[in-house]
Amino acid sequence: MGGKDKGLVSFLGQPMVAHVINRLKPQVSEIFINANREAERYAEFGYPVIADEISGFAGPLAGLHKAMKVANTPYILTVPCDSPLLSTDLATRLMNGLIERDADIAVAKTGSQIHPVFCLCRKSLLGNLEDYLLSGERKVDRWQKSLETIEIAFNDNPQAFSNINTADELAMLEKAA
């Protein structure tokens, strides 16, 4: 995206993160925005902005780690900022699967494609995640596979998991929306 912060790139006239927030609001009791740059701009959306505590750009797991430390809920739902068509029943479906199977983590899946950053996990995994990150590991799916993880099918709405990485993908998804 030309070095731009993807969450702030316009999608249908609003920053992508605004679409994600609007779809998340009815699903969760609190929202945190994990950002390591442009914190002031993200703060304009009215939610706490949290930065990674783990240094060396540890990726999405570093954001999850920080969220686990500050959240007031026993479960943490993570989604990327570049998926503006986020499923409006993501939290419910992931929670139902997690509880039904007594799993540690529930992740979204469409067809054979797993979407590990669209996940719901127990806050009680904080120590496990911290040990994983401090060991130098960074891969989301590897961490998830080390735990009791369940995959929840969203084959009825695969577009909800489309993420935008290029200007061409942005234009295609805007036309399809």
C-alpha positions in Angstrom: 0.0 0.0 0.0 2.9 2.3 -0.7 4.1 2.4 2.9 0.8 3.7 4.2 -0.7 2.3 7.4 -3.3 -0.1 6.0 -5.9 0.6 8.7 -6.0 4.3 7.7 -6.3 3.6 3.9 -9.8 4.6 2.6 -12.3 1.9 1.7 -15.6 3.1 0.3 -14.9 6.6 1.8 -13.8 5.6 5.3 -10.6 4.2 6.7 -10.6 0.5 6.8 -10.3 0.4 10.5 -13.5 2.4 10.8 -15.3 -0.4 8.9 -13.8 -3.0 11.2 -14.8 -1.0 14.3 -18.3 -0.6 13.1 -18.7 -4.3 12.5 -17.1 -5.2 15.9 -18.9 -2.7 18.1 -22.1 -4.8 18.4 -20.2 -8.0 19.0 -17.8 -7.2 21.8 -17.8 -5.3 25.2 -14.5 -3.5 24.6 -12.3 -2.6 21.7 -8.6 -1.9 21.7 -6.6 -0.8 18.6 -3.1 -2.2 18.5 -0.9 0.3 16.6 2.8 0.9 16.8 2.7 4.0 14.6 0.1 6.6 13.9 -1.2 6.2 17.5 -2.7 9.8 17.5 -4.7 9.1 14.3 -6.0 5.8 15.6 -7.0 7.5 18.9 -9.4 9.7 16.9 -11.6 6.6 16.6 -12.4 6.9 20.3 -10.9 3.6 21.5 -7.7 3.0 23.5 -4.7 2.5 21.4 -2.2 -0.1 22.7 1.3 -0.6 21.4 3.3 -3.8 21.5 5.4 -4.5 24.6 7.5 -7.2 22.9 10.2 -5.5 20.9 11.5 -6.3 17.4 8.1 -6.2 15.7 6.7 -9.5 16.9 3.7 -9.2 14.6 0.0 -10.0 15.5 0.9 -12.0 18.5 2.6 -9.0 20.1 -0.7 -7.1 19.8 -2.6 -10.1 21.2 -0.1 -10.2 24.1 -0.7 -6.6 25.0 -4.5 -7.0 24.6 -4.4 -9.9 27.1 -2.6 -7.7 29.6 -5.2 -4.8 29.4 -8.5 -6.4 28.6 -11.2 -6.7 31.2 -12.8 -9.8 29.7 -11.8 -13.5 29.9 -11.7 -13.8 26.1 -9.9 -11.8 23.4 -11.1 -11.5 19.8 -8.5 -10.5 17.3 -9.1 -9.2 13.7 -6.8 -7.4 11.3 -7.5 -3.8 10.3 -7.3 -4.6 6.6 -10.5 -6.7 6.4 -13.3 -4.2 6.2 -16.0 -6.7 5.4 -15.6 -8.5 8.7 -18.3 -11.0 9.6 -21.0 -9.5 11.8 -21.4 -12.7 13.7 -17.7 -13.6 14.0 -17.6 -13.3 17.8 -20.7 -15.4 18.4 -19.7 -18.2 16.1 -16.2 -18.4 17.4 -17.4 -18.3 21.0 -20.0 -21.0 20.4 -17.3 -23.3 19.0 -14.8 -22.5 21.7 -17.2 -23.3 24.5 -18.8 -26.3 22.8 -15.4 -27.9 22.4 -13.8 -26.5 25.5 -10.9 -25.2 23.4 -8.3 -22.6 24.1 -8.6 -20.9 20.8 -11.2 -20.7 18.0 -10.1 -19.6 14.5 -12.0 -18.7 11.4 -11.8 -20.9 8.3 -13.2 -20.7 4.8 -12.9 -23.8 2.7 -9.4 -25.2 3.4 -8.0 -21.7 4.2 -7.4 -21.0 7.9 -7.5 -17.4 9.0 -5.4 -17.4 12.2 -5.5 -13.7 12.9 -9.3 -13.9 13.1 -9.4 -15.7 16.4 -11.0 -15.8 19.8 -8.8 -17.0 22.7 -8.8 -17.3 26.4 -7.1 -14.5 28.2 -5.7 -17.1 30.6 -3.2 -18.1 27.8 -1.2 -14.9 28.5 1.7 -16.7 30.3 1.9 -19.3 27.5 1.9 -16.7 24.8 4.5 -14.6 26.7 6.9 -17.6 26.9 6.4 -18.3 23.2 7.2 -14.8 22.2 10.2 -14.5 24.6 11.6 -17.7 23.0 11.8 -15.7 19.7 8.9 -17.4 18.1 6.5 -15.2 16.0 4.3 -17.5 13.9 0.6 -17.2 14.9 -0.4 -20.6 13.5 2.5 -22.4 15.2 1.4 -21.0 18.6 -2.2 -21.9 18.0 -1.3 -25.4 16.9 0.5 -25.9 20.2 -2.8 -25.4 22.1 -6.3 -26.8 21.9 -7.5 -24.9 18.8 -10.8 -25.4 16.9 -11.5 -24.2 13.4 -14.9 -22.6 12.7 -16.2 -22.7 9.2 -17.4 -19.5 7.6 -18.0 -20.9 4.1 -21.2 -18.9 3.9 -19.3 -15.6 4.0 -15.7 -16.0 2.6 -15.6 -12.4 1.5 -15.6 -11.3 5.2 -12.0 -12.6 5.4 -10.7 -10.8 2.4 -7.7 -8.7 3.4 -6.4 -5.8 1.4 -2.6 -5.7 0.7 -2.4 -3.8 -2.6 -4.2 -1.0 -4.4 -5.5 -3.6 -6.9 -7.1 -5.7 -4.1 -8.6 -2.5 -2.7 -10.2 -1.6 -6.0 -11.5 -5.2 -6.5 -13.0 -5.4 -3.1 -14.6 -2.0 -3.4 -16.3 -3.0 -6.6 -17.5 -6.3 -5.0 -18.9 -4.6 -1.8 
